[in-house]
C-alpha cells in the first residue's frame, strides 16, 4: 500500500512538472514581488503597471487541480492597465519545439475592455476590439473564437504553440474537458507570426479581471492536470484496495485447503 501511495505522489509530481503559477499567496497581498510557483527565475514585477493585482480566493474549473489563490486587478480606470511581468527560467520559442500554456480567466462585474496573458508578443484572452476570446499578435491581428467574455464566468484557455523555422503555428482551445485529451479541432488558430525567443510571461488586462492557474508544459495533459482525491478519500480508497487484495488471498487459501 505504501508503495502504491508513493507511486501516486510520484506520478502526480511528474504531471505538475514545468512552469506553474497558482497564486498561492496571502489573501489580500499584492502580486508585485511574489516569488512562488515554479519555472521562473524572478519574482513578479509591477514596474510597468498602474492598476494593482491583489490575491483573492482561487478560481475553479470542473476536474482541474487548483490552488487556493488567484490574482484580481483593481477596477478599471481610464487609460490605466494591469501589466505584470515574470521572467521564465528557460526561454521558449526554439524551432521545432511545442509548448502548451493554460490559464483560468474570469472577467468580473464592470470588467475592463480586455484581459488575458502574454507569452512574449503573443496575447491570449479577450482582445480590446472584440467581445470574444482569441489569439492576438502585437499589431491587433486577431484570431477569434466564438466564446464571449461574460462577467462572472470562468473560462479555461489552453494554447498550443508549435515553434517553426518560419512563422509559428498557434491553436487555442476554450473550455476543453479536463482529462479528455486535446480536442480534435481548435477554437481559433494563428499562423502569421514568428514570435522568436520568449523570455517573459505577462498578466495583462484593463481592470477587474481574475487570473489563475497559469501552467506551461510540453503536453496538453501537463497543463490540464486533473484534480486528485483528498488525502482522507485517497486513504480510504487504498484501504479498500488492500481489503480486496486480502480477501482474494484468503479465498485462494481456502480453495487450496479444500483441494
Protein Blocks (a to p, Z undefined) as FASTA:
>chain_A
ZZmmmmmmmmmmmmmgccddehpacehiafehpaghehiabdcdfklbfbdcdddddddd
ehiacdfbdcddddddehiacddddddfbdghiehiacdddddddddehiafbdcddehj
bccdjdfkbcbdcdddfkopacddfbdcdehiacdddddddddfklcdddddehiaehka
pafbdfbdcfkbcebjafbdcdddeejiacehiacdfbfklmmcccdddfklmmmmmmmm
mmmmmmmmmmmmmmmmmZZ
